[in-house]
Amino acid sequence: MMARTITCLLIMVLAASNLMPQDYRKSQDLFLEGEYFLMLEDYADALPYYTRLFEEYPDNYNLAYKIGICYLNITGRKNLSVDWLEMAAKNSAAAYREGSLKQKTAPYEAWFSLGNAYRINFQFEKAKEAFKKYSETLLPDDTENILFMDHQVKVCDNAMDLINSPINFTEENLGELFNDAYSNFNPVISGDGQSFVYMTSLKFYDALFFTRKIRNRWTTPVNITPDIQSDGDFYVSSLSSDGTLLYLSRDDNNNSDIYVSRFDGTKWSVATKLNKNINTKYWESHASISADGKSLIFSSDRPGGFGGLDLYISYLGVNGDWGEPVNLGPVINSTFNEDRASFLDDTNTIYFCSQGHYNMGGYDIFKCARTPNGQWAKPVNLGYPLNTPDDDVFYMPVDANKGYIPLHREGTGYGKEDIYLVTFKQ
């Protein structure tokens, strides 16, 4: 679908280019390059095209908007988004033509992006005002987005409250064996503590690395991306307790599905898709297997849920395959998105990320336990500064007090994101 969209855009631009002056044709080509990378969410590659064009067209506030969006999505440079989005929001209008260099005003959505930029940079009162301004641009019957803006304002209040009551924990960088100059993320460890898999964003693709503990020392991680036959589109979800089953998610033509790869003691198998009880024509992602191997919790936006992505649980049948899943219900699943769930030692405690609940911005990580009567208790935010006003999405629990997490620490570490072991203090 994206390929067809890009092809159509190229055809329209090339057809129109014959009618353009030479200098403007060059600028339009640069703009198209930037738009291509922006559609791919490759913000770092899109950015230089927009900044170069802004030098030529300093009164084009749509370019300022796109520069701000790029900075807002680049780890370590999000603070630079504020000035650009302020400029864009103050020069925004209802009439907006997407994909044209001739479009000089930014869309009203610039106010929403500015609110996110303020919040991520701890400017909560300014963020609230920006969200309110965007809400004022919405049609009165756009109830869903109006309620979403109300939620964003509330999130800013939550953030200020959580920051005033920080949690106490220590963090230990796993070191250069696991971390490098790239982003390292999605760490998972087997229940027996002997196998570890994680992701690394290499220059041209996202790779999966695997290491085992031998004589109490981790071996040099091995790139297993070719073994599972990934083109950089598989992402780590969880490991079985004995480290022989690796659950993955894969974007299949903009429709994510869940896969599994098996370790035979020497090599990982080609990843295979789980059955139709788990995978549908909708979006399924991040499956986590229980310690006993009999329960699978995963995310899906299939119809019948309570929000966008909901958490579901499926049980292994006597036939050895996964049964019809059950929605975990409205205590866990909010009207927003829930994702990246992981079991603790048993199926009575889960950790997951959510845009809802008592949240301080973007996704936060929550813990939820069953009550003695088998019902789920209200999810508990893990607290600041583990959670931040930005997206915090992945946490791999080791026990009730420790877990692995990818973190960005400005000025320290090895890359944009490093893998840490965090330990909560009582």
C-alpha positions, -999 to 999 in steps of 0.1 A, spaced: 0 0 0 28 24 9 47 15 -22 16 24 -44 12 57 -25 49 66 -31 47 56 -68 15 77 -73 32 107 -56 63 103 -78 42 102 -110 22 133 -100 54 153 -91 73 142 -123 43 151 -145 40 185 -129 78 191 -129 78 198 -167 57 229 -159 81 242 -132 111 265 -134 144 247 -131 153 259 -96 119 252 -83 120 217 -98 152 210 -78 135 222 -46 104 201 -53 127 170 -58 143 177 -24 109 181 -8 98 148 -23 129 130 -9 120 144 25 84 133 22 95 98 12 116 94 43 89 109 65 64 84 52 88 57 61 92 73 96 129 76 89 131 110 106 169 113 107 171 109 69 141 132 63 155 161 84 183 174 62 161 177 32 136 199 51 163 220 68 181 226 35 148 238 20 140 260 49 172 279 42 157 287 8 121 293 20 123 307 55 87 318 54 74 283 48 60 273 81 50 239 68 87 231 65 92 243 100 64 219 111 81 190 94 115 198 109 98 199 143 82 165 137 116 151 127 133 164 159 104 152 180 111 116 168 149 115 171 163 102 203 186 128 220 173 157 198 137 161 210 145 193 228 152 209 194 116 203 183 101 230 205 112 262 187 103 247 153 68 236 164 62 270 181 69 287 149 47 263 130 17 263 154 16 301 154 14 300 116 -11 272 111 -44 272 93 -74 249 86 -68 248 49 -39 224 43 -26 206 13 -5 176 21 26 168 0 32 202 -16 61 226 -12 37 254 -21 19 248 12 33 276 34 12 273 65 13 244 89 -17 223 97 -36 228 130 -21 195 141 10 215 148 -6 226 181 -10 189 191 26 182 182 38 213 201 19 200 231 37 167 229 71 186 225 64 207 256 53 177 276 84 156 266 106 185 276 89 189 310 70 221 302 37 209 314 17 241 317 27 251 282 18 216 270 -17 219 285 -23 253 268 -12 238 234 -35 208 238 -64 232 246 -56 253 216 -57 222 193 -89 211 209 -104 245 200 -97 237 163 -117 205 164 -153 202 152 -179 200 181 -190 165 170 -154 152 170 -160 137 204 -132 111 202 -104 136 196 -119 162 221 -118 135 248 -83 125 238 -72 162 242 -88 162 276 -68 131 285 -36 148 273 -43 177 297 -49 153 325 -17 134 317 3 166 323 -12 170 357 -4 133 364 32 139 353 37 168 378 23 146 406 45 116 398 76 138 395 69 151 429 70 115 443 99 98 426 106 61 431 139 47 443 158 24 420 193 17 407 203 11 371 232 -9 358 243 -6 322 249 -41 308 281 -29 292 297 -32 258 290 -68 254 253 -59 249 255 -22 240 271 -4 212 270 29 192 235 20 179 202 16 197 198 -16 217 164 -25 228 137 -52 234 158 -73 259 143 -107 269 157 -133 291 147 -169 296 132 -180 329 162 -201 337 184 -171 332 206 -188 306 195 -173 273 192 -136 263 179 -121 230 177 -84 221 175 -60 192 201 -37 177 194 -10 151 222 -15 127 228 9 98 205 -7 73 182 -30 94 171 -40 129 190 -71 139 183 -98 165 212 -109 187 214 -140 209 237 -150 237 239 -179 262 254 -181 296 282 -207 298 301 -212 331 283 -182 345 295 -159 317 276 -145 287 290 -156 253 297 -130 226 262 -122 211 255 -137 177 234 -121 150 206 -146 144 186 -124 119 195 -146 89 186 -178 109 150 -168 113 150 -153 78 142 -117 88 146 -88 65 149 -65 95 111 -67 100 110 -92 130 110 -78 165 117 -97 198 88 -103 221 97 -130 246 116 -162 253 102 -194 268 114 -204 303 139 -229 289 151 -205 262 141 -228 232 112 -207 219 115 -172 207 83 -152 201 85 -124 176 62 -99 159 64 -90 122 49 -63 101 33 -83 73 23 -56 47 12 -32 74 -6 -60 93 15 -72 123 14 -109 131 31 -131 158 57 -157 150 78 -183 168 113 -196 162 128 -227 178 163 -233 191 177 -269 186 208 -263 207 228 -251 178 207 -228 156 174 -209 155 148 -221 130 130 -201 104 102 -182 122 67 -196 116 34 -178 121 11 -187 149 -24 -200 142 -56 -180 133 -68 -178 168 -38 -155 175 -32 -139 141 -61 -122 122 -64 -96 95 -60 -70 122 -28 -59 142 -13 -85 165 19 -78 183 42 -87 212 33 -121 225 47 -132 259 48 -168 270 42 -179 306 68 -198 327 49 -231 323 44 -225 285 6 -229 287 -5 -192 285 2 -166 259 -6 -129 263 -5 -106 233 -18 -73 219 -45 -70 192 -68 -43 178 -93 -68 166 -130 -58 169 -147 -63 203 -120 -46 224 -122 -17 248 -98 7 230 -72 6 203 -47 -22 211 -61 -45 239 -44 -73 258 -56 -109 252 -47 -142 267 -48 -176 250 -43 -211 265 -25 -240 250 -50 -268 241 -46 -305 244 -38 -305 207 -7 -285 214 -20 -254 197 -33 -220 210 -70 -217 217 -95 -189 212 -81 -158 231 -99 -140 259 -98 -102 263 -83 -93 297 -111 -69 303 -117 -32 311 -97 -31 343 -65 -36 322 -76 -25 288 -84 13 286 -100 32 258 -64 38 245 -36 14 236 -21 -14 258 9 -33 245 42 -51 253 29 -73 281 52 -97 300 45 -123 326 63 -124 359 71 -160 372 35 -171 369 3 -158 353 -8 -138 383 13 -106 376 19 -89 343 38 -58 332 27 -38 302 27 -4 286 -3 18 282 -14 52 269 -42 52 294 -47 47 332 -28 70 355 -3 80 329 24 107 326 26 110 288 29 87 258 32 51 269 40 43 306 49 10 321 24 -5 345 22 -35 368 -10 -54 374 -16 -84 398 -46 -107 404 -65 -103 436 -72 -134 458 -106 -139 440 -88 -141 406 -98 -107 393 -73 -82 380 -65 -53 404 -61 -17 392 -29 -13 372 -1 6 390 22 30 373 59 20 380 66 56 387 90 84 377 119 85 367 115 49 353 85 63 334 89 97 318 67 122 299 79 104 267 71 69 255 83 41 278 72 9 263 94 -21 271 101 -37 305 113 -73 309 108 -84 346 133 -108 362 115 -109 395 93 -86 416 122 -61 422 144 -63 390 140 -61 353 157 -52 320 148 -20 302 162 0 272 171 36 283 184 68 268 209 85 291 223 117 276 260 119 278 265 84 292 263 49 278 273 36 244 245 45 220 212 62 216 196 35 237 214 10 260 201 -20 279 200 -16 316 192 -38 346 171 -18 371 166 -28 407 138 -13 428 146 -4 464 119 -9 490 
